[in-house]
Structures are given as C-alpha cells and as structure tokens.
Amino acid sequence: MSHRPQSPFPGRRSVLRGSLAASAALALPTALGAAPALALSGRPRAGWGVQAGDVTADSGLVWVRSDRPARLIVETSATESFRNPHRWHGPLLDADTDFTGTTRLRGLPSGEQIHYRVLLADPDDARRTGEPVTGTFRTTPAGRRGGVRFLWSGDLAGQGWGINPDIGGYRIYDAMAGLDPDFF
C-alpha cells in the first residue's frame, strides 16, 4: 500500500468545492428576496448632515458632503410624509469636489415650510442609495408683507455656563422655538 504525504495546502477540488459553496451561500439571500450584507454595506453616507441656505420666496439651496463618490438627489414635500415629493437631480460628488455639492431648489411655494430629504446615490446604480438625511426650512413670504422672523445666537454656554439641569437644562431654546422663527 503506497502512502502519499498530505500537503498542507488544499487541493484543486477542495478549492473548487469551497468556491461553489461560498457562491451559493451569497446567492441564496438574494434568491429569497433579501439583499446580502455585502450589498447593504458601501452605500454613500451623509455623516455630516445637510445644510440649507440662500432661501428666497421661491427657492433654497441644499448642501451636503458624502463619504464617497455619489450622485446628489434632493426631494421636497409640503409634508413630513413625503407623499408626493418633487425630485431634483444634483451633481456628482467625487474627489474633485471634495465629495461636496449643492442643489438649488427652484419653484417652491412662498411663505411655506419645506420638508426636504437628501439621498446620496451610487454613481453606477441610482437605485442604491444611502440612508436619507432630512431637514426643513421656510421660504420667505412673497413681498415680505408679514415680515420675516429670525433668531440669532452666539456661542451660548461655550464654557459650560448657562446650562442648569436643576431648571430643565437650556430653557432658552424652548422659548426660541416657541417664537416659530423663519430663520435661525
């Protein structure tokens, strides 16, 4: 009886069987309707949040930074439910733009609260988007008949002063929100 020494490396057939098993394991969740974990990772993220500014009676500007190349998409709605959103396709965010970009939203109703959400889409597959990031702003009234209410604050409690947990923390912000400002 001849005896061959065992190699410390897997044979060709073992590698092929392992590859086939791994491929089947990755394909199974997709076949069952669930995306594999690998497909869910790697989507663009707006981890720094979003900003809105340059608001007029019928427009606003939305700014965002992505963590990787992405196409900027902004949706707006009159309600938080986004039942009938309007969609704006923005620029490609990439290394040339430091992964930042803006989109001007035009044709908005004046004097209204605008709900917006930013989607960052994979540049190669627009169906693959990261988690939406939401915000709101209010367009200015047409003709400014009712005026614009705005609040300003500086470095409040930058050194820890002014925050008193015994009286509910930072109560000034409750008072400021109660004024329902158009701009802060």
N, C-alpha and C positions, 0 to 999 in steps of 0.2 A: 504494500500500500504506500503510495507516494504521498507525501505531505508538503503542501506549498506554504511558505511562510505568509502570515497575514500582513497586508500592507496597512500602515497607519492612515492611509488616505482612502476615501470612499471610491468604489469602482464606478465606472461609467453608468451602469444600470441603476445603481443606487442614486446617483445624482439625477438621472432622468426621472426615476420614480418620485423622488422628493420634489422635483420641479413641477411634475404633473399634479401632485397632491397640493402643493402651495398654490398653483394656478386655480385649481378647483375651489380651494378654500376662499380665495379672493373673489372669485366669480359668484359664489353661492349667495352672499348677501345681496348682490345686485340682482340676481335672478329672483330673489324673494321680495324685491321691491325696496330694500334698504341699501343705502349707499355704504360702501366700506369705509372704515375710519380714515383710511388714507385719502379718500376722495373728499372728506369733510375738512381735512386739515389743509393748510396752504391757501385759504381764501384770503383776499385782501381785507385788511382791518383799518379802521379809522380810530386808533387807540388814543389819539389826542383830542377827540371830539370834533365838533364843527363850529363854525362861526358864521354869523350873518351880519351884514352891514350895508352901508350905502343905500339905505332904504329910502324910497321916494313914495309918491302916491300910487304908483303902479308897477314898481319893481323893487328888487332886492338882490343882493349879491351873497352867494353862499361859498364859503372857503373850507377846504378840508386837506388833510395830509394823510396819505396812505403809507402802509408799512412795506409796500412792494408795488411793482407796476400794476396799474388798474385803470379802468375807464370810469370816470365820474358820472354818476346818474343822480339827478335830484327829482324827487316827486313832491308836489304840493297838493294840499287839500284844504277845504274850508272846515273840516272836522278832523278830530284825532283818529277817527276810524279809517281814514284814507279810502273811503268807499269808492269815490270817483276821482282818483288822483290825476293830475296833469304831470307829464314827464318831460324833463329836459335832459338831453344827452350832452354831457360836458366833455372836456378834453381828456386826453390820455395823460395819466400821471406816471412819470418814469424818472430815471436818474437825471435826465436833462432838466426836469422841473423840480428836482429835489422831492419828488413824489407829492408835490402840492399842486392845487389848482382851484380855480374859481369858476362859477357859472352864474351868469346874470339871468335872473328870473324876470321876465317881462310880461306885461298884460295882466298884472294882478289887480284885484279889486281894491279901490282906495278905502282907507279907514277901516280895514278888516284885519282880524287875526289870521295869520297864515301859518299853517302847520306844514313842516317840511321834513322829509327824511332823505338821507344821503345813502346811496348804495354804491359800493365800490365793486365793479365787475371785473372778472378775469379778462384781460385783453384778448385772449384767444377763444373764450367761451362766455358770452354775456349772460348765460343762464347761471353761471357760477358766481354768486355774489357773497360778500361778507355780510355780517350782521348789520342791519340798518342802524344808523345813528339819527336821532330825531331832534328837532328844535322847533321854536316858534318865534315869530316876530310880527309886528303890526305895521301895515303900510300907513303912511300919513294920510290924513283926510284931504280930499280934493279941495283946493282953495284955502286950506287951513282955517276954515271958519271957526271950528271949535277949538283951535289951538292944539298944541302938542304938549303933553305932559311928560317930562323927563326927570329922572333922578340921577344924581351924581354921588359917588362915594370915593373916598381916597383909601389910604392904607389903614383901614379900620382894624384895630387890635393887632397891628403888625408885631407888636412886642408882647401880646397876650393880654393887654389891658382892654377892658370893656366887655369881656366875656364873663358873665356872672352866672354860674349854674344854679345859684340859690334863687334867682328870679326867672329862671327859664332859659338861660343862655343869652343869645344875641337877639333880644326882642326888637331891636330897631329894624331888622329885616322883615318881620311880620308887619310892622307899621308901614314900611316902604311898599311891600307887596299890596297892602290894603289900598294904596293910592292908585293901583292899576295903571302904572305908567306906560306910555307909548315907547319910551326909550330909557335904557339904564346904562 
